[in-house]
Amino acid sequence: MRLVVSEEVRAALDARRPVVALESTIIAHGLPRPRNLLVARELEEAVRREGAVPATIAVLDGRPLIGLDERQLERIANEEGVRKLGHRDLPLAVAAGVSGATTVSATALLAALAGLRVFATGGLGGVHREWTVTQDESADLGLLARTRITVVCAGVKSILDVPATLQRLETLGVAVAGYGTDRFPGFYLSDSGHPVDWKLDTPEAVAAAMRAQDALGGPPAALVLANPVPEEEQLDPAVHARVLADALHACAVEGVTGQAVTPFLLDHLVRHTDGASLSANLAAVRGNVRLAARVAAAWAAG
C-alpha cells in the first residue's frame, strides 16, 4: 500500500515536530450528523492548541491517507457508504478502491507505517463477554502486540470483559500503564474496578518509557496509556450498571450475536441514558487527544 501523507504531517515528521494520529471511525460511524464533523474539527483543533499536528487517518477511493484536509474530512463525515475498516480490511479496500473509516487496529497500523508514534482514541476493543462460548476478541489486541505505537485511550469499552482483556494484553506482551492512576479506566467510567501494575504521571515519563522500549529492542509491541475520564464527567456508575444489565438482557432476548453485539449495546446505552453515555464518551476522547499531544511533544523533544 502506498501511503498518502499530507504535506503538513510530512513536514512535521521531517522536522521532528509532534504529530498525533486520530482514528476516523468515530467520525463516520460513532456520532450522528452533523455533530460528527464538528467533533472531528474540534479534536484536530485540540491537538493544535497543545502544539502538535493532527493526523486523522482514513481510506478514500482506495488511498490510505495520513492527515485529512477539510474536503476529505467532510467526505468521511457525510458520504454514504463509507465502510468501517479494521487492519485486515486495508488491502481489500485499497484493491477495490473503496472509502472507509479506520478503526483502532487500522489506524494504529497505518500510523506506525507512516512513522507516527502516538495515537489518541476513545476506548480499545477487547475480549467480549462469554468469550469461552463465542471466541469473540477484538483485532485491536493482536495488532497492538506487533505494532510499536503508544495508544492513549480511556481503557476498553465497559460492555466488554475487562479483566479478560487485561489478561489477554498481558499474554500478548502489550505494556499497560495508567496515567496518573493505578486503576484501569472503564471508558465511560473513571475506574473499571480493576488495577494496573504501572502508573505514569507526566508526558515526559511516558516518553521515557517509549524510549526504553526502543532501547531494549524487544518485540515491537504497543504501549497502552490508560487515561481515565474525569470523575465529574463520567457516566454515573449506578446508571451505567443498571442500563448495561438491561442492555445485556435485551441482547440475549433479541438473539443479537457476533459483530452486531457491540453496536447494539452502545446504542442501547446512548438511548437509555438520555445521551449521558455519549457525553462521557466525548469527554474521554477530548482528554485523550490533549494528553496524546503532550506525550507527542515530550517524545519529539527527546
C-alpha positions in Angstrom: 0.0 0.0 0.0 1.3 3.4 -0.9 0.5 5.8 2.0 -0.5 9.3 1.1 0.9 11.6 3.8 -0.4 15.1 3.9 2.2 17.9 3.4 1.6 19.2 6.9 2.2 15.9 8.5 5.2 15.1 6.3 6.8 18.5 7.2 6.2 17.9 10.9 7.7 14.4 10.8 10.7 15.7 8.8 11.3 18.5 11.3 10.7 16.1 14.3 7.7 18.1 15.5 5.0 16.3 17.5 2.2 14.5 15.5 -0.8 12.7 16.8 -2.7 10.1 14.9 -6.5 10.2 15.1 -9.0 7.5 14.0 -11.9 8.2 11.7 -14.4 5.6 12.8 -15.8 7.9 15.4 -16.5 10.4 12.6 -18.1 8.1 10.2 -19.8 5.6 12.5 -19.6 6.8 16.1 -21.6 10.1 16.0 -24.7 11.5 14.3 -24.5 14.1 11.6 -23.8 17.0 11.6 -22.2 16.6 15.1 -19.6 14.2 13.8 -17.9 16.8 11.6 -18.0 19.4 14.3 -16.3 16.9 16.7 -13.7 15.9 14.1 -12.7 19.6 13.7 -12.8 20.1 17.5 -10.4 17.2 18.1 -8.0 18.3 15.5 -8.0 21.8 16.9 -7.4 20.4 20.4 -4.2 18.8 19.1 -3.1 22.0 17.5 -3.7 24.0 20.8 -1.2 21.7 22.5 1.4 22.5 19.9 1.1 19.2 17.8 -0.1 18.4 14.3 -3.2 16.2 14.0 -3.1 13.3 11.5 -6.6 12.0 11.1 -6.4 8.7 9.2 -8.8 7.2 6.7 -9.0 5.5 3.3 -10.6 7.4 0.4 -11.0 5.9 -3.0 -8.6 3.1 -2.1 -5.9 5.5 -0.9 -4.7 5.3 2.7 -4.5 8.9 3.9 -2.3 10.1 6.8 -3.8 13.5 7.6 -7.0 14.8 6.0 -7.8 18.2 4.5 -11.1 19.8 5.1 -12.7 18.3 2.0 -11.5 14.9 2.9 -12.8 15.3 6.4 -16.2 16.3 5.1 -16.3 13.2 2.9 -15.6 10.9 5.8 -18.3 12.6 7.9 -21.0 12.9 5.3 -20.6 10.5 2.4 -22.9 7.5 2.3 -21.3 4.0 2.1 -18.1 4.8 4.0 -17.1 1.4 5.3 -15.6 0.5 8.7 -12.1 -0.8 8.2 -10.0 -2.9 10.5 -6.4 -3.6 9.7 -7.4 -6.9 7.9 -9.6 -4.9 5.5 -7.0 -2.5 4.3 -5.6 -4.4 1.4 -9.1 -5.3 0.2 -10.2 -1.7 0.5 -7.1 -0.5 -1.4 -7.5 -3.1 -4.2 -11.2 -2.3 -4.6 -10.7 1.5 -4.5 -13.3 2.0 -1.8 -13.6 4.5 1.0 -13.6 3.6 4.7 -13.1 4.9 8.2 -10.3 3.3 10.2 -10.8 1.5 13.5 -8.1 1.3 16.2 -6.3 -1.5 14.6 -6.2 0.0 11.1 -5.3 3.5 12.4 -2.5 2.1 14.6 -1.1 0.1 11.7 -1.2 3.0 9.1 0.1 5.5 11.7 3.1 3.2 12.5 3.8 2.6 8.8 3.9 6.4 8.3 6.4 6.9 11.2 3.9 8.2 13.8 4.4 7.1 17.3 1.4 8.5 19.3 -2.2 7.7 18.7 -5.3 9.0 20.5 -8.6 7.2 20.6 -11.6 6.7 22.9 -11.5 3.1 24.0 -9.9 0.0 22.8 -11.6 -3.1 21.7 -11.1 -6.2 23.8 -12.3 -9.6 24.9 -16.1 -9.9 24.7 -18.3 -11.3 27.4 -18.8 -15.0 27.1 -15.6 -15.4 25.2 -15.4 -19.1 26.1 -18.5 -19.6 24.0 -18.2 -17.0 21.2 -14.4 -16.8 20.8 -15.0 -13.1 20.1 -12.0 -10.9 20.6 -11.2 -7.6 19.0 -8.5 -7.5 16.4 -7.1 -4.4 18.2 -5.3 -6.6 20.7 -3.4 -8.8 18.3 -2.4 -5.8 16.2 -1.1 -3.9 19.2 1.0 -6.9 20.1 3.1 -6.4 17.0 2.9 -2.6 16.4 5.3 -0.1 18.1 2.9 2.8 18.9 1.6 4.5 22.0 -2.1 4.5 22.3 -3.8 7.0 24.6 -7.2 5.7 25.5 -9.8 5.5 28.2 -9.3 1.8 28.7 -11.7 -0.5 27.0 -15.4 -0.3 26.4 -17.2 -1.3 29.6 -19.5 -3.5 27.7 -16.5 -5.9 27.3 -14.9 -8.4 29.7 -12.4 -6.0 31.2 -10.4 -8.5 33.4 -10.1 -10.9 30.5 -9.0 -8.1 28.2 -6.3 -7.1 30.7 -5.2 -10.7 31.0 -5.1 -11.0 27.2 -2.9 -7.9 26.9 -0.5 -9.3 29.4 -0.3 -12.6 27.5 0.3 -10.7 24.2 3.1 -8.7 25.8 1.4 -5.3 25.5 2.5 -2.9 28.2 -0.3 -1.1 30.0 0.1 1.9 32.3 -2.4 4.2 34.0 -1.9 7.9 33.5 -1.9 9.4 37.0 -3.8 6.4 38.3 -3.2 2.8 39.4 -6.8 1.9 38.3 -7.8 0.8 34.8 -10.5 3.1 33.5 -13.7 1.8 32.0 -14.3 4.1 29.1 -17.5 5.8 30.4 -16.2 5.3 33.9 -13.1 6.6 35.6 -12.5 3.2 37.3 -13.4 -0.2 35.8 -12.8 -1.8 39.2 -9.5 -3.4 38.1 -5.9 -2.3 38.8 -3.0 -1.7 36.6 0.6 -2.6 37.5 2.2 0.6 36.3 1.4 4.3 36.7 3.0 7.2 34.7 2.4 10.7 36.0 3.8 13.0 33.3 4.1 13.1 29.5 7.9 13.0 30.0 7.6 9.8 31.9 5.6 8.3 29.1 8.2 9.4 26.6 10.9 7.8 28.7 9.0 4.5 28.7 8.7 4.8 24.9 12.5 5.3 24.5 13.1 2.4 26.8 11.0 0.2 24.5 13.3 1.1 21.6 16.5 0.8 23.6 15.6 -2.7 24.8 14.9 -3.9 21.3 12.2 -6.4 22.3 9.2 -7.4 20.2 7.5 -4.3 18.6 4.5 -4.2 20.9 2.5 -1.1 21.7 2.3 0.9 24.9 -1.3 1.4 26.1 -1.7 4.6 28.2 -5.0 4.4 30.0 -6.2 7.9 30.8 -9.4 8.0 32.9 -12.3 10.3 32.1 -12.5 12.9 34.9 -14.9 11.7 37.7 -17.1 14.8 37.2 -17.6 13.9 33.6 -18.0 10.1 33.8 -21.3 8.3 33.4 -23.0 7.8 36.8 -21.7 4.3 37.9 -25.2 3.3 39.2 -26.9 4.3 36.0 -24.2 2.6 34.0 -24.6 -0.7 35.9 -28.4 -0.7 35.6 -28.5 0.2 31.9 -25.7 -2.2 30.9 -27.5 -5.1 32.7 -30.7 -4.2 30.8 -28.8 -4.0 27.5 -27.2 -7.4 28.0 -30.6 -8.9 28.8 -32.1 -7.2 25.7 -29.3 -8.5 23.6 -29.9 -12.1 24.7 -33.7 -11.8 24.3 -33.3 -10.5 20.7 -30.7 -13.0 19.8 -28.1 -10.5 18.8 -24.7 -12.2 18.2 -21.3 -11.6 16.7 -20.2 -8.2 15.4 -23.7 -6.9 16.0 -23.4 -7.1 19.7 -21.1 -4.1 20.3 -23.1 -1.5 18.3 -26.4 -2.9 19.8 -25.1 -2.4 23.4 -23.6 1.0 22.7 -26.8 2.2 21.0 -28.8 0.9 24.0 -26.6 2.8 26.4 -26.9 6.1 24.5 -30.7 5.8 24.2 -31.3 4.7 27.8 -29.0 7.2 29.5 -30.6 10.2 27.6 -27.3 10.7 25.9 -25.2 10.8 29.0 -23.0 7.9 27.8 -22.2 9.8 24.6 -21.3 12.9 26.7 -18.9 10.7 28.8 -17.5 9.2 25.6 -16.7 12.6 24.1 -15.2 13.8 27.4 -12.9 10.8 27.4 -11.9 11.4 23.8 -11.2 15.1 24.3 -9.0 14.3 27.3 -7.1 11.6 25.4 -6.4 13.8 22.5 -5.0 16.6 24.7 -2.8 14.1 26.6 -1.6 12.5 23.4 -0.5 15.8 22.0 1.5 16.4 25.2 3.1 13.0 25.0 3.9 13.5 21.4 5.6 16.8 22.3 7.7 15.1 25.0 8.6 12.3 22.6 9.7 14.8 19.9 11.7 16.8 22.4 13.9 13.7 23.1 
